[in-house]
Amino acid sequence: MKFLAPLFFVLALSACKKKDPTIDFGPNGGIAMRDHNNYPMSTPDPTDWTLDGAWNTQERGLFQDLGLDLNATATGTVSNLSTYPNPVEAGRAIFHFTTPIAVTCSFVVVDEKYQVVRPLQTSTASSGLSFSLDVSDSAFQQGKLYRLYYVFRNGSSLYYKGHGDVKIGM
């Protein structure tokens, strides 16, 4: 019986081991499919390209350099928010948005473990932009899902925030 005590101890420790957080990409394959002209091609994931509620520690950490309270109440609206084509087949996608006033947009792309694969980028203040997102390098793997987080700010206040999921290849 004495030899079983260390085994139970090891099993108890491994059961308590904290798991790394992973992203739940959501229903409908996890993406809002769009063609090369930004037209919808399927039932979208209702959690993508909308206003998010409270963000967890990993999500807030992606934008810590902005100095914003990312769980504050958003003050604005964004339309035409999408990335296309999705899935991305040719190594390049467009991240697009429109706002009623000029705001600054910051975004970052992460994998399922919140590891940054495309570092934080920030625009100049604008009411509508299209970013070209190059996903052809080795940071992106064919067939995998990635999450693009975005934060819009008006001066030093939170205007809008959310996420959208992007698939690389079919």
N, C-alpha and C positions, 0 to 999 in steps of 0.2 A: 504493500500500500504506500510506503514511503516514496517509491519512485513515481507514483502518480501525482503527488503534490506539485512538483515542478511543472509537470505537463499542464495541470489545471491553472497554474499561475500564468504560464505562457499563453494559454488559450484565453484567459480573462484579459490579459494585457492586449492581445491582438483584437479582441472584441471591442475594447475601449479606444482603439486607435482612431483618431479623427480622420475622416475621409476628406479629400480635396473636393471643394465645391465644383459642380459641373452644371452647365447650362442645359435647361430643358428647352429645346427649340420649338416645341409646341405642335399643334395638330397640322393636318394636311401636308405632311412631308416637311414641315418646319419652315417653309418659305412661301412667299407670295410670288408665284411664277409670272414672269412678264417677258414679252418678246422684245425684239430689237427696237421697236417703236414705242415701248413703254405701255403696250396694251396688256391687260390682264389675260392670262391663259388658263387659270384654274380658280378654284375656291381659295381665297387667300387665308393665310394664318391671321386670325383676328387680333393676335397680340403684337404683330409686326407693323411698323410704320405708323404708330399711334403714340399718344401721350402716355408715358409710364407713370405709375404711382411711385411709392417709396423704392429706392434702390438699396441693395445690400452693400456691405463693406467693399467687396471686390469692384462693384460697379462704380461706386463713389470714388474709389482709389484711382480709377482710370483718368479722372478729370481733376485730381487734387490740386494741380497747378493753376487751375482757373480761379481758385479762391471763392467759389460760390457754395451756398447751401443748396446742394442738389436735391434735397428732400423738401425744399420750400414749395409753396404753391406756384405753379407756372402761371404766367400772366398773359400769354398770347396763344395764337393759333398758327398752325403751319398746314399748308395744303400741297397737293401734288408731291408728297413725300414718298420716294421710292428709290430702288436701285434696279437698273435694267441693263441688259437682259438678265434674267434670273431664272434658271441657273446660267452662270457665266460660262460660255463655251470658248471664246476667242482670247481669253486672257485680259480683257478690259471690260469694265462696267461703268455705268454712269450713276452717281448718287445725286439726286435732284430734289430741290424743294422750292416752295414759293411762300412768302410771308407778306402780310399787309404793310409792314414797316421794315426798314433796314435793321437787320440784326446780325450778330456775329455767330457763325456756326463752327463748332469744334466737333470732330469725330475721330473715332479709333476703331480698329477691327481686331477682334480677339477670336481665339479658338474655343473649344468646348470647356476648357479649363481656365478661362479668363486670361490666358497668356497672350500678350500683345503680338500680333503678326503684322500689323500696319500701324505705325506710331501715330500719336495724336497730331492731327492737322487742324489748322484754324484758318477761317476765311477772313477777309475784310468785311466790314458791315455791308450787307446787301439784302434786298427783298426777294431775291431769287438767284440761285446759282446751280450749276451742274459741275460736279467734280468728276474728273476721270480717275477711276480707281484701277490701277494696274495690279492684277492678281496673277501675273505670269511667272513670278519668281518662285524659288524653291520654298518660300514660307507658306505657300498655299498648296494643298494636296488635292488632286482630282477626286471627286466624289464626296468630299467633306463639306460640312456646314460650318459657317463662320458667322459671327454676330458683329454688326456695325452699330455701335452706340453713338448717339448724337446729342449734343447740348447746344441749344440756341440761347443767347443772352442779349439782353438789351442793356447796354452799359454794364453795370455791376450786378444786375438782377437776372434771375432765371426767367427766361421767356418760355421755353418748351424743352422737353427732353424725352428720349425714347430709344428704341432699338429696332432693327430689322435684320432678318437672317438672310444670308446669301449662300448659295451652293455653288461650288466650283465644279464644272463639268456635269455630265448626266450621271 
